[in-house]
Amino acid sequence: MRKLSNAATALMLAIALYFTLFWGYDAFRMLISPTYGLEEVWRSQFIFEVGRLFALSPLGLIKLAAFFATVKLAVAIICAVHIVERVRGLFGGKGDTEILEAGLLLVVLISIVSVVPAIWSHNAVLVREQAIQLTLAGIAAGLLVLEHRHERDATIADATKPEIAIDAAPL
């Protein structure tokens, strides 16, 4: 079972690194753009669709794009913090997985909000990209569940382990 835990940890780190690099780059690209990434019509199509759904003005679209860029940056930072926590766990500390759970929840929410307009507009490239991100978030969430179960089973096994009392009789 320990090999599964090491493999799960490595895969979770790889997924966290993916979201740190790609979402961090995407957020950085959007935040340094004067229009918050709206100049790339294909990549920002979900912002236009959400804006159309809520009847947003052009200023509202820019604010919405800035919001999504900020959330993507937050996810990248959360995943980077998780990577640091895992590395710290290698040197004797206890790695906390709750921060990755929060980041994965944000990934799922943003991906669902992004994939629905892509499906409506028949944009297969964006649907594929969001499906990959949803799949990665699902795999990481499943591995987190396995890791929590492994930790719980180890705790239960330690708690139910009978204590052996050895009485030393004087010779």
C-alpha positions in Angstrom: 0.0 0.0 0.0 2.9 2.3 0.6 3.9 2.2 -3.1 0.4 3.3 -4.0 0.8 6.2 -1.6 4.1 7.3 -3.1 2.7 7.0 -6.6 -0.3 8.9 -5.6 1.8 11.6 -4.0 4.0 11.9 -7.1 0.9 12.1 -9.4 -0.7 14.8 -7.2 2.5 16.8 -7.3 2.6 16.5 -11.1 -1.0 17.7 -11.3 -0.3 20.5 -8.9 2.7 21.5 -10.9 0.6 21.5 -14.1 -1.9 23.9 -12.6 0.8 26.0 -11.1 2.6 26.4 -14.5 -0.3 26.5 -17.0 -2.9 28.4 -14.9 -0.2 30.7 -13.5 1.0 31.5 -17.0 -2.6 32.0 -18.3 -3.4 34.3 -15.3 -0.2 36.2 -15.8 -0.9 36.6 -19.5 -4.4 37.8 -18.8 -3.4 40.2 -16.0 -0.7 42.0 -17.9 -2.9 42.4 -21.0 -4.7 45.8 -21.1 -8.0 44.0 -21.9 -7.4 41.1 -19.5 -7.0 38.6 -22.3 -10.2 39.5 -24.2 -8.2 40.2 -27.3 -7.8 36.4 -27.8 -11.4 35.7 -28.9 -11.1 31.9 -28.9 -9.5 31.6 -25.5 -11.9 34.2 -23.9 -15.0 33.0 -25.6 -16.4 31.7 -22.3 -16.1 35.2 -20.8 -18.1 36.6 -23.7 -20.8 33.9 -23.3 -21.1 34.4 -19.5 -21.2 38.2 -20.1 -24.0 37.7 -22.7 -25.9 35.5 -20.2 -25.7 38.3 -17.6 -26.0 41.1 -20.1 -22.7 42.7 -19.1 -21.5 45.9 -20.5 -17.9 46.1 -22.0 -16.7 47.3 -18.7 -18.5 44.4 -17.0 -16.7 42.0 -19.5 -13.3 43.4 -18.5 -14.2 43.1 -14.8 -15.3 39.5 -15.4 -12.1 38.7 -17.3 -10.1 40.2 -14.5 -12.0 38.1 -12.0 -11.3 34.9 -13.9 -7.6 35.8 -14.2 -7.4 36.4 -10.5 -9.1 33.1 -9.7 -6.7 31.3 -12.0 -3.8 33.1 -10.3 -5.2 32.0 -6.9 -5.3 28.4 -8.1 -1.8 28.6 -9.3 -0.6 30.0 -6.0 -2.6 27.4 -4.1 -1.0 24.6 -6.1 2.4 26.1 -5.6 1.8 26.2 -1.8 0.8 22.6 -1.9 4.0 21.7 -3.7 6.0 23.5 -1.0 4.0 21.7 1.7 4.8 18.4 0.1 8.5 19.2 -0.2 8.4 20.3 3.5 6.8 17.0 4.3 9.8 15.2 2.8 12.0 16.8 5.4 10.0 15.8 8.5 7.0 18.1 8.4 3.4 17.0 7.8 2.1 17.9 4.4 -1.4 19.4 4.4 -3.7 18.3 1.6 -6.6 20.6 2.4 -5.2 23.5 0.5 -5.0 21.3 -2.7 -8.6 20.3 -2.1 -9.6 24.0 -2.1 -7.6 24.6 -5.3 -9.2 21.6 -7.0 -12.6 22.8 -6.1 -11.8 26.1 -7.8 -10.4 24.3 -10.8 -13.7 22.3 -11.2 -15.8 25.4 -10.8 -13.9 27.4 -13.3 -13.7 24.5 -15.8 -17.4 23.9 -15.6 -18.1 27.6 -16.1 -15.7 27.6 -19.1 -16.8 24.4 -20.7 -20.6 25.2 -20.9 -20.2 28.2 -23.3 -17.6 26.2 -25.3 -20.1 23.4 -25.8 -22.8 25.9 -26.8 -20.6 27.5 -29.4 -19.3 24.1 -30.7 -15.7 25.0 -29.9 -14.1 21.6 -29.7 -10.6 22.9 -28.8 -11.9 24.7 -25.7 -14.1 21.7 -24.7 -11.1 19.4 -25.0 -8.9 21.7 -22.9 -11.5 22.0 -20.2 -12.2 18.3 -20.2 -8.5 17.6 -19.7 -8.4 20.0 -16.8 -11.6 18.5 -15.3 -10.1 15.0 -15.7 -6.8 16.1 -14.0 -8.7 17.6 -11.1 -10.8 14.5 -10.8 -7.8 12.2 -10.8 -6.1 14.4 -8.1 -9.3 14.4 -6.0 -9.6 10.6 -6.3 -5.9 10.3 -5.2 -6.6 12.6 -2.3 -9.4 10.4 -1.2 -7.2 7.3 -1.4 -4.5 9.1 0.6 -7.0 10.1 3.3 -8.3 6.5 3.4 -4.7 5.2 3.7 -4.0 7.6 6.6 -7.2 6.7 8.3 -6.6 3.0 8.0 -3.1 3.4 9.4 -4.5 5.4 12.3 -7.1 2.8 13.0 -4.6 0.0 12.8 -2.3 1.8 15.3 -5.3 2.4 17.6 -6.4 -1.2 17.6 -3.0 -2.6 17.9 -2.9 -4.5 21.2 -0.4 -3.4 23.7 1.7 -6.1 25.1 2.5 -5.8 28.7 5.7 -7.5 29.7 6.2 -8.1 33.3 9.7 -8.6 34.2 10.0 -11.1 37.0 13.0 -10.7 39.2 15.5 -13.4 38.8 
